[in-house]
Amino acid sequence: MADPIQEKHRVMMNELAATLDELFNGKAKPRRIFFTLLVGEFGKMDGGKVNYISNGNREDMSASIRELLARWEGRYREEGTEQ
C-alpha cells in the first residue's frame, strides 16, 4: 500500500498528530479520543492528493469520515429521532 502522506508534509503532520494526541488524551490509557487530520493543497484536488494521519485505527477513521459525509449530505439521522 502506498504511504498516505506525501514526503513534503510528513514531518509537520506527524508533529501535529503527536501534539493533538497529547492535547486530547494526555497520558490516558487506553486513549479516549481519536482524530483524523486531512491535508490537501488548494486548487489541486482535481487529480490531487489528500494526505491523512490519525491516532485511531483505520476502521474508526473510515466510519467517522462516512458519518461526516452523510451529515453534510443530509443523509444522517441520530438514533431515536424521527425520519
Buried (B, 14 or more C-beta within 10 A) or exposed (E): EEEEBEEEBBEEBEEBBEEBBEEBBEEEEEEEEBBBBEBEEEEEEEEEBEBBBBBBEEEBBEEBBEEEEEEEEEEEEEEEEEE
